[in-house]
Amino acid sequence: MKGTGAGVATALATAGTALLCAAVWSLLALTHPGVPGVSERYFFDGVWVAVGLTFALAGLFLVVNRNGQALGALLLAAGLLQVLRMVLLLAAALAGAGPAVVAAIAAVVLVADIANAFVVVGFPLWLPDARLPGGIWRCVTVLVAAWSALLAFADTARVPEWYGLPNPLHRTALYAWLDGWLSPYTFDLFAASLVLTLTVAAVRWWRLPGPHPYLRVVMAAYVVWAALAAVPHYVGDYPAWLPYAVIVAGEAAWMLVPIVAFRRDRQLSLDRVTRRYLAAFAYCALLFVVVLLAAYLTHRLHGTGPGAHWWQVATAGLLGASLRPAARGVGRAVDRYYYGERAHPYQLVRQLAERMSHAVNPADAPPLLCRTVVQALGLPAAAVRVRTRSGLRELARLGTLDPPGVRFPLTYEGAEIGELLVPPRLGQSELDRQDREVLRLVADQASPAIASLGLYEDLQASREQLVLAREEERRRLRHDLHDGLGPALSGLRLRIDAASADLSDESEVGASLTEASTGIGQAITELRRITDGLSPGPLDSRDLADALRRLADTLGSRSLRVTLDLRPDPLPALSAAVEVAVYRISGEALNNAVRHSGATVARLGLHVLPDRVTVEVADNGTGFPDHASTSGVGLRSMAERAEELGGTFTAGNAPVGAVGAVVRAVFPRGEADRAAGRAGAES
């Protein structure tokens, strides 16, 4: 199975061993309450077992995820040792083990405490990439490891006995020396080590490129735990059990955070067996914690009184009734963790169908499909295209299609009506099998709703083609009239004027020539009027960028400063239809700002992207009245020009916190527009 090898098998075996040890410890503790130290310390020792299971659970997920395998291996080892030491101590006490066995178990306890201390104190050293620091920072790792061993030895040797078994480390000379030298400064050194490791983590975080949004949660959880563990020691007047409870419970809580922070490898395709093992271990660890809390609460609330038996029966019945639902919930949580909505594709398809059925406008279907793919499935981008008579037309896009993506056909009644484009996940060269299966289902579900848009898109595409062809023909006709017929008429008039100059004023022929010259002059004037109506005059003698600069300079004054923002500059070739629409909308919007807004600054922006053209005019004036934000001949004219090219037009006041009005038009820039622009540039 992909993502599962010897490392994962070893991790599963280690976690299973830790779980077995926890079960054995629970059985021994519950069946031998008379052993010294068991009944009064059952909850606290059980918490250490829960901490071990939590470490093992976090380590198992990290190893299986293939992100942070070294940290995962450390957590697995620390978790197993933590649970193993508890079961060995209790078993040795019940068996009446001799000094040699107790000494060997003491060595296991010491190793477990060292591992636990290094995990707790040195955890920030693994951030932000789940690897220990290299280079000069290795000395910090060595220092933290040495300090963890020293601290662990002092804590282990401080306990005089375990379940009535004498602790051989408690009588050593090393502990006597450490107890006199280290005890007064234990928390000071603990706090200093936390500050050191957090500082190293902050420096590495700053040096490593890329955002680490999920690791902020890890760092925040660790800092909160460290503050709660260290601060009570310095404020004084706190319960003796508070630091112990915070440290132990905090370890169990924040160690689960790396499961979310060190994100799963989305290339993983775990088989059902591995997922079941993960779900089973998570469920058993959760069950242990719940039973531990139930037993503790039962003992604290009822003790051994007459109502304790019935309370225990009720608690057992409640736990038994919740076993099956809890198991299903944990299994679903594991599946969702690894596959998101892919784990339940039919539920996702049903939700998509419900959303589309509630959509009032059929045009909402393509954006809804894109949002489902990107937000629910966690894919980087999506685009929906529908077939029209002029070719594929993009209806919606969310994210950046780079690379272009995998094509999923949209079919309706046996005919292909369009396509859904989805790129692979980040770091992947292709979509995995589960993503493909879910996307096929989603595409099939959305096809009928998108098919209804086909006729409308055909009409819109035909309309845009007519507009493009009209403006291109107007541009050609204007050039022909301006460069051909206009100079010819002017030359003819000059010749007539020259001929009439040689004749006397009383000559009948001279009068006829003068009348002909006057008629030709009127024809030239009419020709200029016609050519000016075909397209804006400034676009005839200069390109769009120069025409917009001239427009901004013309409308600017001492009381109104007009700035121009072109991206890119120089602009790429655009079709005549888009150039005319941009110029007309810009001129109308700036004229509105000059005449009605009372603004002192206006900005004209034109942004040309591969798929769209955006023109925006903003000012710092009084803005639109609430009742007239979308009325007026000028605004309607601008909206109609945008809609002719399949674009959108919005006019309204600036966002909260700003002043003035914002007019924006967005035109799609399809292949037809790019081709027309190239043809116009070549001509």
C-alpha positions as CSV (number, residue, x, y, z in Angstrom):
1,M,0.0,0.0,0.0
2,K,1.3,3.4,-0.9
3,G,2.6,5.3,2.1
4,T,2.9,2.2,4.2
5,G,6.1,0.3,4.6
6,A,8.4,-1.0,7.3
7,G,8.4,2.3,9.1
8,V,4.6,2.5,9.3
9,A,4.4,-1.2,10.3
10,T,6.9,-0.6,13.1
11,A,4.9,2.5,14.2
12,L,1.7,0.5,14.3
13,A,3.3,-2.3,16.3
14,T,4.8,0.2,18.7
15,A,1.4,2.0,19.2
16,G,-0.3,-1.4,19.6
17,T,2.2,-2.4,22.3
18,A,1.6,0.8,24.2
19,L,-2.1,0.2,24.0
20,L,-1.6,-3.4,25.3
21,C,0.5,-2.1,28.2
22,A,-2.2,0.4,29.1
23,A,-4.9,-2.3,29.1
24,V,-2.7,-4.5,31.3
25,W,-2.1,-1.7,33.7
26,S,-5.8,-0.9,33.9
27,L,-6.6,-4.5,34.6
28,L,-4.0,-4.8,37.3
29,A,-4.9,-1.5,39.0
30,L,-8.7,-2.3,39.0
31,T,-8.3,-5.8,40.3
32,H,-5.8,-5.0,43.0
33,P,-7.0,-1.9,44.8
34,G,-5.4,-3.0,48.0
35,V,-1.8,-2.6,46.8
36,P,-0.2,0.4,48.6
37,G,-0.4,3.5,46.4
38,V,-2.9,2.1,43.8
39,S,-6.2,3.3,45.2
40,E,-5.0,6.8,46.2
41,R,-2.9,7.4,43.1
42,Y,-5.0,5.6,40.5
43,F,-6.1,8.7,38.8
44,F,-2.7,10.4,38.8
45,D,-0.9,7.3,37.5
46,G,-3.6,6.8,35.0
47,V,-3.0,10.3,33.7
48,W,0.6,9.3,33.0
49,V,-0.7,6.3,31.1
50,A,-3.0,8.7,29.1
51,V,0.0,11.0,28.4
52,G,1.9,8.0,27.0
53,L,-1.1,7.0,24.8
54,T,-1.3,10.6,23.6
55,F,2.4,10.7,22.7
56,A,2.0,7.4,20.9
57,L,-1.1,8.6,19.0
58,A,0.6,11.8,17.9
59,G,3.7,9.9,16.8
60,L,1.7,7.4,14.9
61,F,0.0,10.0,12.9
62,L,3.2,11.8,12.1
63,V,4.9,8.6,10.9
64,V,2.0,7.6,8.8
65,N,1.7,11.1,7.4
66,R,5.4,11.0,6.2
67,N,5.8,14.5,7.5
68,G,7.9,14.7,10.7
69,Q,8.8,11.0,10.8
70,A,11.8,11.6,13.2
71,L,9.6,13.5,15.6
72,G,6.9,10.9,15.2
73,A,9.4,8.1,16.1
74,L,10.5,10.0,19.2
75,L,6.9,10.5,20.3
76,L,6.2,6.8,19.8
77,A,9.2,5.8,21.8
78,A,8.4,8.2,24.6
79,G,4.8,7.1,24.7
80,L,5.6,3.4,24.8
81,L,8.2,4.0,27.5
82,Q,5.8,6.0,29.6
83,V,3.1,3.3,29.6
84,L,5.6,0.5,29.9
85,R,7.1,1.9,33.0
86,M,3.7,2.2,34.7
87,V,2.8,-1.4,34.0
88,L,6.2,-2.8,34.9
89,L,6.2,-1.0,38.3
90,L,2.7,-2.2,39.1
91,A,3.4,-5.8,38.0
92,A,6.7,-5.8,40.0
93,A,4.9,-4.6,43.1
94,L,2.2,-7.3,42.7
95,A,4.8,-10.0,42.1
96,G,7.1,-8.9,45.0
97,A,10.1,-8.4,42.7
98,G,13.6,-8.5,44.2
99,P,16.2,-5.7,44.2
100,A,17.7,-6.7,40.9
101,V,14.4,-6.6,39.0
102,V,13.5,-3.3,40.6
103,A,16.9,-1.9,39.6
104,A,16.3,-2.9,36.0
105,I,12.8,-1.4,36.1
106,A,14.3,1.8,37.6
107,A,16.5,2.1,34.6
108,V,13.4,1.8,32.3
109,V,11.7,4.5,34.4
110,L,14.7,6.8,34.1
111,V,14.9,6.3,30.3
112,A,11.2,7.0,30.1
113,D,11.5,10.2,32.1
114,I,14.5,11.4,30.0
115,A,12.5,10.8,26.8
116,N,9.5,12.6,28.3
117,A,11.6,15.6,29.5
118,F,13.4,15.9,26.1
119,V,10.0,15.8,24.3
120,V,8.5,18.5,26.6
121,V,11.5,20.8,26.9
122,G,13.0,20.3,23.4
123,F,9.8,20.3,21.4
124,P,10.2,23.8,20.0
125,L,13.5,22.7,18.5
126,W,11.6,20.6,16.0
127,L,9.7,23.7,14.7
128,P,8.9,24.7,12.0
129,D,9.9,21.8,9.8
130,A,9.7,18.8,12.2
131,R,13.5,18.4,12.1
132,L,16.1,19.1,14.7
133,P,18.3,22.1,13.9
134,G,21.6,21.6,12.3
135,G,24.9,23.6,12.2
136,I,25.7,25.6,15.2
137,W,22.3,25.0,16.7
138,R,23.2,21.4,17.3
139,C,25.0,22.5,20.5
140,V,21.6,23.8,21.8
141,T,20.1,20.3,21.1
142,V,22.9,18.7,23.0
143,L,22.5,21.1,25.9
144,V,18.8,20.5,26.0
145,A,19.3,16.8,25.9
146,A,21.8,16.9,28.8
147,W,19.6,19.1,30.8
148,S,16.6,16.8,30.2
149,A,18.6,13.8,31.4
150,L,19.7,15.8,34.5
151,L,16.1,17.0,35.2
152,A,14.7,13.5,34.6
153,F,17.2,11.9,37.0
154,A,16.4,14.3,39.7
155,D,12.6,13.9,39.3
156,T,12.9,10.1,39.1
157,A,15.2,9.8,42.2
158,R,13.0,12.2,44.2
159,V,10.3,9.5,44.6
160,P,11.2,7.2,47.5
161,E,9.1,4.3,46.4
162,W,6.7,3.0,43.7
163,Y,3.7,1.0,44.9
164,G,5.7,0.1,48.0
165,L,8.8,-0.8,46.0
166,P,11.9,1.1,47.2
167,N,13.4,3.4,44.6
168,P,17.2,2.5,44.3
169,L,17.9,5.9,42.7
170,H,16.6,7.7,45.8
171,R,19.6,6.5,47.9
172,T,22.4,7.4,45.4
173,A,25.1,10.0,46.1
174,L,24.3,11.7,42.8
175,Y,20.8,12.4,43.8
176,A,21.9,13.7,47.3
177,W,24.2,16.1,45.5
178,L,21.6,17.2,43.0
179,D,18.9,17.5,45.6
180,G,21.0,20.0,47.6
181,W,22.2,21.9,44.5
182,L,19.4,21.7,42.0
183,S,16.2,21.7,44.0
184,P,16.1,25.5,44.8
185,Y,16.6,26.3,41.1
186,T,14.6,23.6,39.4
187,F,11.8,25.9,38.1
188,D,14.3,28.6,37.2
189,L,16.3,26.3,35.0
190,F,13.1,24.8,33.6
191,A,11.8,28.3,32.6
192,A,15.3,29.2,31.2
193,S,15.3,26.1,29.0
194,L,11.8,26.9,27.7
195,V,12.9,30.4,26.8
196,L,16.0,29.1,25.1
197,T,14.2,26.5,22.9
198,L,11.4,29.0,22.0
199,T,14.1,31.5,21.0
200,V,15.8,28.9,18.7
201,A,12.4,28.1,17.2
202,A,11.6,31.7,16.6
203,V,15.0,32.3,14.8
204,R,14.5,29.1,12.6
205,W,10.9,30.2,11.8
206,W,12.2,33.6,10.7
207,R,14.9,32.1,8.5
208,L,12.9,29.3,6.8
209,P,10.9,30.6,3.8
210,G,7.2,30.1,3.3
211,P,4.2,30.6,5.5
212,H,3.6,28.2,8.4
213,P,0.0,29.0,9.4
214,Y,-0.8,25.7,11.1
215,L,2.4,25.8,13.1
216,R,1.2,29.0,14.8
217,V,-1.3,26.8,16.6
218,V,1.4,24.5,17.8
219,M,3.5,27.4,19.1
220,A,0.6,29.1,20.7
221,A,-0.5,25.9,22.5
222,Y,3.0,25.3,23.7
223,V,3.5,28.8,25.0
224,V,0.2,28.7,26.8
225,W,1.2,25.4,28.4
226,A,4.7,26.7,29.4
227,A,3.2,29.8,31.0
228,L,0.6,27.9,33.0
229,A,3.3,25.4,34.1
230,A,5.9,28.0,35.1
231,V,4.0,31.1,36.3
232,P,2.3,29.5,39.4
233,H,5.7,28.8,40.9
234,Y,6.6,32.5,40.9
235,V,3.3,34.0,42.0
236,G,3.2,32.0,45.2
237,D,0.1,30.8,47.2
238,Y,-1.0,28.1,44.8
239,P,-2.2,24.6,45.5
240,A,0.6,22.1,45.6
241,W,-1.0,19.9,42.9
242,L,-1.5,22.8,40.4
243,P,1.9,22.7,38.6
244,Y,1.8,18.9,38.5
245,A,-1.8,18.9,37.1
246,V,-1.0,21.6,34.5
247,I,2.2,19.9,33.3
248,V,0.7,16.4,33.0
249,A,-2.7,17.5,31.6
250,G,-1.1,20.1,29.3
251,E,1.3,17.5,27.9
252,A,-1.7,15.3,26.9
253,A,-3.5,18.2,25.4
254,W,-1.0,20.2,23.3
255,M,0.8,17.0,22.1
256,L,-2.3,16.4,20.0
257,V,-1.8,19.7,18.2
258,P,1.0,18.4,15.9
259,I,-1.5,16.0,14.3
260,V,-3.1,19.1,12.8
261,A,-0.1,21.3,12.4
262,F,2.3,19.0,10.6
263,R,-0.2,18.6,7.8
264,R,-0.8,15.3,6.1
265,D,0.9,14.3,2.9
266,R,-2.0,14.7,0.4
267,Q,-0.3,12.2,-1.9
268,L,-1.0,9.5,0.6
269,S,-3.5,6.9,-0.4
270,L,-3.9,4.8,2.7
271,D,-5.6,1.5,2.4
272,R,-8.5,0.5,4.5
273,V,-6.5,-1.6,6.9
274,T,-4.1,1.2,7.9
275,R,-7.0,3.6,8.4
276,R,-8.8,1.1,10.6
277,Y,-5.6,0.7,12.7
278,L,-5.3,4.4,13.1
279,A,-9.0,4.8,14.0
280,A,-8.9,1.9,16.4
281,F,-5.9,3.2,18.3
282,A,-7.4,6.7,18.5
283,Y,-10.7,5.2,19.7
284,C,-9.0,3.1,22.4
285,A,-6.9,6.0,23.6
286,L,-10.1,8.1,23.9
287,L,-11.9,5.3,25.6
288,F,-9.1,5.0,28.2
289,V,-9.3,8.7,29.0
290,V,-13.1,8.6,29.3
291,V,-13.1,5.5,31.6
292,L,-10.3,7.1,33.7
293,L,-12.3,10.2,34.2
294,A,-15.5,8.3,34.9
295,A,-13.7,6.2,37.6
296,Y,-12.1,9.2,39.2
297,L,-15.4,11.1,39.3
298,T,-17.3,8.1,40.7
299,H,-14.7,7.8,43.4
300,R,-14.7,11.5,44.3
301,L,-18.4,11.9,44.2
302,H,-19.6,8.7,45.9
303,G,-16.6,7.0,47.3
304,T,-17.6,3.7,48.8
305,G,-21.0,4.8,50.0
306,P,-24.3,3.1,49.4
307,G,-25.0,4.9,46.1
308,A,-21.6,4.1,44.6
309,H,-22.7,0.8,43.2
310,W,-25.6,2.2,41.3
311,W,-23.6,5.1,40.0
312,Q,-21.0,2.7,38.7
313,V,-23.7,0.6,37.0
314,A,-25.2,3.7,35.4
315,T,-21.8,5.0,34.2
316,A,-21.0,1.6,32.7
317,G,-24.3,1.5,30.9
318,L,-23.8,4.9,29.5
319,L,-20.3,4.1,28.3
320,G,-21.6,0.8,26.8
321,A,-24.3,2.6,24.9
322,S,-21.9,5.2,23.5
323,L,-19.2,2.7,22.4
324,R,-20.6,2.0,18.9
325,P,-21.5,5.7,18.0
326,A,-18.1,6.8,19.3
327,A,-16.3,4.2,17.2
328,R,-18.2,5.4,14.1
329,G,-17.4,9.0,14.9
330,V,-13.7,8.4,15.4
331,G,-13.6,6.4,12.1
332,R,-15.3,9.2,10.2
333,A,-12.9,11.7,11.8
334,V,-9.8,9.8,10.7
335,D,-11.2,9.4,7.1
336,R,-12.0,13.1,7.0
337,Y,-8.6,14.0,8.3
338,Y,-6.9,12.2,5.4
339,Y,-9.4,12.7,2.6
340,G,-11.6,15.6,3.6
341,E,-14.9,15.4,1.8
342,R,-13.4,12.7,-0.5
343,A,-14.1,10.2,2.3
344,H,-17.8,10.6,1.7
345,P,-18.2,11.4,-2.0
346,Y,-22.0,10.7,-2.2
347,Q,-22.7,13.0,0.7
348,L,-20.7,15.7,-1.1
349,V,-22.6,15.1,-4.3
350,R,-26.0,15.3,-2.5
351,Q,-25.0,18.6,-0.8
352,L,-24.0,20.0,-4.2
353,A,-27.3,18.9,-5.7
354,E,-29.2,20.6,-2.8
355,R,-27.3,23.8,-3.3
356,M,-27.9,23.9,-7.0
357,S,-31.6,23.2,-6.6
358,H,-31.9,26.2,-4.3
359,A,-30.0,28.5,-6.7
360,V,-32.4,31.0,-8.2
361,N,-30.2,32.0,-11.1
362,P,-28.9,29.2,-13.4
363,A,-25.7,31.3,-13.8
364,D,-24.9,30.5,-10.1
365,A,-24.2,26.8,-11.0
366,P,-20.7,27.2,-12.4
367,P,-19.4,29.3,-9.5
368,L,-21.0,26.9,-7.0
369,L,-19.3,23.9,-8.7
370,C,-15.9,25.7,-8.5
371,R,-16.4,26.5,-4.8
372,T,-17.3,22.9,-4.1
373,V,-14.1,21.7,-5.7
374,V,-11.9,24.2,-4.1
375,Q,-13.4,24.6,-0.6
376,A,-14.9,21.2,0.1
377,L,-12.3,19.1,-1.6
378,G,-9.4,21.3,-0.8
379,L,-8.1,21.5,-4.4
380,P,-6.1,24.5,-5.4
381,A,-8.3,25.8,-8.3
382,A,-11.1,25.0,-10.6
383,A,-12.6,26.3,-13.8
384,V,-15.9,25.6,-15.7
385,R,-16.1,26.0,-19.5
386,V,-19.1,25.5,-21.7
387,R,-19.1,24.8,-25.5
388,T,-20.5,27.4,-27.7
389,R,-20.6,27.9,-31.5
390,S,-17.5,30.0,-31.3
391,G,-15.6,27.5,-29.1
392,L,-15.1,26.9,-25.3
393,R,-16.3,29.8,-23.1
394,E,-15.2,30.1,-19.5
395,L,-18.1,30.6,-17.1
396,A,-16.4,30.5,-13.7
397,R,-13.0,30.2,-12.2
398,L,-11.7,30.0,-8.6
399,G,-7.9,30.0,-8.1
400,T,-5.0,29.9,-10.5
401,L,-4.9,27.1,-13.1
402,D,-1.1,26.7,-13.3
403,P,-0.6,24.0,-14.6
404,P,-3.8,24.0,-16.8
405,G,-5.3,21.1,-14.9
406,V,-7.0,17.8,-15.6
407,R,-10.1,17.8,-17.8
408,F,-13.3,16.3,-16.7
409,P,-16.0,16.4,-19.4
410,L,-19.5,17.7,-18.6
411,T,-22.0,15.6,-20.5
412,Y,-25.8,15.9,-20.8
413,E,-28.0,13.5,-22.7
414,G,-25.0,11.8,-24.3
415,A,-23.5,15.1,-25.6
416,E,-20.5,16.9,-24.2
417,I,-21.5,20.4,-23.2
418,G,-18.3,21.6,-21.5
419,E,-15.5,20.7,-19.2
420,L,-14.3,21.0,-15.6
421,L,-10.6,21.8,-15.2
422,V,-8.9,21.0,-11.9
423,P,-5.1,21.1,-11.3
424,P,-3.3,18.6,-9.1
425,R,-2.7,19.4,-5.4
426,L,0.3,21.4,-4.4
427,G,3.4,19.2,-4.7
428,Q,1.7,16.6,-6.8
429,S,2.3,15.9,-10.5
430,E,-1.2,14.5,-11.0
431,L,-4.6,14.0,-9.3
432,D,-4.8,10.8,-7.3
433,R,-7.4,8.1,-7.9
434,Q,-9.8,9.2,-5.2
435,D,-9.8,12.8,-6.3
436,R,-10.6,11.7,-9.9
437,E,-13.5,9.5,-8.8
438,V,-15.0,12.3,-6.7
439,L,-14.6,14.9,-9.4
440,R,-16.2,12.6,-12.0
441,L,-19.2,12.3,-9.7
442,V,-19.4,16.0,-9.1
443,A,-19.1,16.8,-12.8
444,D,-21.9,14.4,-13.7
445,Q,-24.1,15.9,-11.0
446,A,-23.5,19.5,-12.1
447,S,-23.9,18.8,-15.9
448,P,-27.7,19.2,-16.2
449,A,-27.7,22.5,-14.4
450,I,-24.8,23.9,-16.6
451,A,-26.4,22.5,-19.8
452,S,-29.3,25.0,-19.4
453,L,-26.7,27.8,-19.8
454,G,-25.6,26.6,-23.2
455,L,-28.2,28.4,-25.2
456,Y,-27.7,31.7,-23.3
457,E,-23.9,31.4,-23.7
458,D,-24.4,30.8,-27.5
459,L,-26.5,33.9,-27.7
460,Q,-24.0,35.9,-25.6
461,A,-21.0,34.6,-27.7
462,S,-22.8,35.5,-30.9
463,R,-23.5,39.0,-29.5
464,E,-19.9,39.5,-28.6
465,Q,-18.8,38.3,-32.0
466,L,-21.1,40.8,-33.6
467,V,-19.8,43.6,-31.4
468,L,-16.2,42.6,-32.1
469,A,-16.8,42.4,-35.8
470,R,-18.7,45.7,-35.8
471,E,-16.0,47.6,-34.0
472,E,-13.3,46.0,-36.2
473,E,-15.2,47.0,-39.3
474,R,-15.7,50.5,-37.9
475,R,-12.0,50.8,-37.3
476,R,-11.2,49.6,-40.8
477,L,-13.8,51.9,-42.4
478,R,-12.6,54.9,-40.4
479,H,-9.0,54.3,-41.5
480,D,-10.2,53.9,-45.1
481,L,-12.3,57.1,-45.0
482,H,-9.7,59.1,-43.1
483,D,-6.6,57.9,-45.0
484,G,-8.2,57.4,-48.4
485,L,-11.3,59.3,-49.2
486,G,-10.5,62.3,-46.9
487,P,-7.2,63.1,-48.5
488,A,-8.6,62.6,-52.0
489,L,-11.4,65.1,-51.4
490,S,-9.0,67.6,-49.9
491,G,-6.7,67.2,-52.9
492,L,-9.6,67.7,-55.4
493,R,-10.7,70.8,-53.5
494,L,-7.2,72.3,-53.7
495,R,-7.1,71.7,-57.5
496,I,-10.5,73.3,-58.0
497,D,-9.5,76.3,-55.8
498,A,-6.2,76.6,-57.9
499,A,-8.2,76.5,-61.1
500,S,-10.7,79.1,-60.0
501,A,-8.0,81.4,-58.8
502,D,-6.9,82.0,-62.5
503,L,-10.5,83.1,-63.4
504,S,-12.1,86.5,-62.9
505,D,-14.7,86.9,-60.2
506,E,-17.4,87.7,-62.8
507,S,-16.6,84.5,-64.7
508,E,-19.6,82.1,-64.8
509,V,-17.1,79.1,-64.8
510,G,-15.3,80.6,-61.8
511,A,-18.6,80.8,-59.9
512,S,-19.3,77.2,-60.6
513,L,-15.9,76.1,-59.4
514,T,-16.3,78.1,-56.2
515,E,-19.6,76.5,-55.6
516,A,-18.1,73.0,-56.2
517,S,-15.2,73.8,-53.8
518,T,-17.7,74.8,-51.1
519,G,-19.7,71.6,-51.6
520,I,-16.5,69.5,-51.4
521,G,-15.7,71.4,-48.1
522,Q,-19.1,70.5,-46.7
523,A,-18.5,66.9,-47.8
524,I,-15.2,66.8,-46.0
525,T,-16.9,68.2,-42.8
526,E,-19.6,65.6,-43.1
527,L,-16.9,62.9,-43.6
528,R,-15.1,64.0,-40.5
529,R,-18.4,63.8,-38.5
530,I,-19.0,60.3,-39.8
531,T,-15.5,59.1,-39.0
532,D,-15.7,60.6,-35.5
533,G,-18.9,58.7,-34.9
534,L,-17.4,55.4,-36.0
535,S,-14.9,55.4,-33.2
536,P,-13.2,57.9,-30.8
537,G,-10.9,60.2,-32.6
538,P,-8.0,59.9,-30.1
539,L,-7.9,56.1,-30.8
540,D,-7.3,56.8,-34.5
541,S,-4.1,58.8,-34.1
542,R,-2.6,57.1,-31.1
543,D,-2.9,53.8,-29.1
544,L,-5.2,53.2,-26.1
545,A,-2.6,54.1,-23.5
546,D,-1.8,57.5,-25.1
547,A,-5.5,58.2,-25.6
548,L,-6.2,57.6,-21.9
549,R,-3.2,59.8,-20.9
550,R,-4.6,62.5,-23.2
551,L,-8.0,62.0,-21.6
552,A,-6.7,62.3,-18.1
553,D,-4.7,65.4,-19.0
554,T,-7.7,67.0,-20.7
555,L,-10.1,66.4,-17.8
556,G,-7.6,67.3,-15.1
557,S,-7.4,70.7,-13.7
558,R,-6.1,72.7,-10.7
559,S,-9.1,71.6,-8.6
560,L,-9.1,67.9,-9.8
561,R,-5.9,65.8,-10.2
562,V,-6.4,62.7,-12.4
563,T,-3.9,59.9,-12.1
564,L,-3.5,57.0,-14.5
565,D,-2.6,53.4,-13.5
566,L,-1.8,51.0,-16.4
567,R,-0.9,47.4,-15.8
568,P,1.1,46.3,-17.7
569,D,2.6,49.3,-19.3
570,P,2.9,49.2,-22.3
571,L,-0.5,47.5,-22.8
572,P,-0.9,44.4,-24.9
573,A,-2.9,44.5,-28.1
574,L,-6.6,44.6,-27.6
575,S,-9.6,44.3,-30.0
576,A,-11.2,47.5,-31.3
577,A,-14.4,46.7,-29.3
578,V,-12.6,46.5,-26.0
579,E,-10.5,49.6,-26.7
580,V,-13.6,51.6,-27.6
581,A,-15.5,50.3,-24.5
582,V,-12.6,51.1,-22.2
583,Y,-12.2,54.6,-23.6
584,R,-15.9,55.4,-23.6
585,I,-16.5,54.2,-20.1
586,S,-13.3,56.0,-18.8
587,G,-14.4,59.2,-20.4
588,E,-18.0,59.0,-19.1
589,A,-16.9,58.1,-15.6
590,L,-14.3,60.8,-15.4
591,N,-16.8,63.4,-16.8
592,N,-19.1,62.4,-14.0
593,A,-16.3,62.9,-11.4
594,V,-15.6,66.3,-12.9
595,R,-19.2,67.5,-13.1
596,H,-21.0,65.9,-10.1
597,S,-18.6,64.5,-7.4
598,G,-16.8,67.6,-6.1
599,A,-13.6,65.4,-5.9
600,T,-10.1,66.7,-5.7
601,V,-8.4,63.4,-6.8
602,A,-9.6,60.8,-9.3
603,R,-7.8,57.7,-10.4
604,L,-8.2,55.9,-13.7
605,G,-6.9,52.3,-13.6
606,L,-6.7,49.8,-16.5
607,H,-5.5,46.3,-15.7
608,V,-5.1,43.8,-18.5
609,L,-4.8,40.1,-17.6
610,P,-4.7,37.0,-19.8
611,D,-8.4,36.3,-19.1
612,R,-9.9,39.7,-18.4
613,V,-9.7,43.5,-18.7
614,T,-10.6,45.7,-15.8
615,V,-11.2,49.4,-16.0
616,E,-11.9,51.3,-12.7
617,V,-12.4,55.0,-12.0
618,A,-12.4,56.1,-8.3
619,D,-12.6,59.5,-6.7
620,N,-12.7,61.1,-3.3
621,G,-15.8,63.1,-3.8
622,T,-19.3,62.9,-2.3
623,G,-20.2,59.6,-3.9
624,F,-23.5,58.4,-5.3
625,P,-26.8,59.3,-3.6
626,D,-28.3,56.2,-2.1
627,H,-31.4,56.4,-4.3
628,A,-29.4,57.0,-7.6
629,S,-26.4,54.8,-7.4
630,T,-27.5,52.8,-10.4
631,S,-29.6,55.3,-12.3
632,G,-28.8,57.9,-14.9
633,V,-28.2,57.8,-18.7
634,G,-24.4,57.8,-18.3
635,L,-24.4,54.8,-15.9
636,R,-26.8,52.8,-18.1
637,S,-24.7,53.6,-21.2
638,M,-21.6,52.3,-19.4
639,A,-23.4,49.2,-18.2
640,E,-24.7,48.4,-21.7
641,R,-21.2,48.7,-23.2
642,A,-19.8,46.3,-20.6
643,E,-22.7,43.8,-21.1
644,E,-22.2,43.9,-24.9
645,L,-18.9,42.2,-24.4
646,G,-20.1,39.8,-21.8
647,G,-18.7,41.8,-19.0
648,T,-19.9,43.2,-15.7
649,F,-20.4,46.8,-14.5
650,T,-20.7,48.1,-11.0
651,A,-21.1,51.6,-9.7
652,G,-21.3,52.5,-6.0
653,N,-19.7,54.3,-3.1
654,A,-16.3,53.5,-1.7
655,P,-16.1,50.9,1.2
656,V,-16.6,51.9,4.8
657,G,-13.7,54.0,6.0
658,A,-13.2,55.6,2.6
659,V,-15.0,58.4,0.6
660,G,-16.0,58.9,-3.0
661,A,-17.4,56.7,-5.7
662,V,-16.0,53.6,-7.5
663,V,-17.0,52.7,-11.1
664,R,-15.7,49.4,-12.3
665,A,-16.2,47.4,-15.6
666,V,-14.7,44.0,-16.2
667,F,-14.5,42.4,-19.7
668,P,-13.7,38.8,-20.3
669,R,-10.7,38.5,-22.6
670,G,-11.2,35.4,-24.7
671,E,-9.3,33.9,-27.6
672,A,-11.5,35.8,-30.0
673,D,-10.6,39.1,-28.4
674,R,-6.9,38.3,-28.3
675,A,-7.0,37.3,-32.0
676,A,-8.8,40.5,-32.9
677,G,-6.3,42.5,-30.9
678,R,-3.4,40.8,-32.7
679,A,-5.0,41.4,-36.1
680,G,-5.6,45.1,-35.3
681,A,-2.0,45.5,-34.1
682,E,-0.7,43.9,-37.3
683,S,-2.9,46.2,-39.5
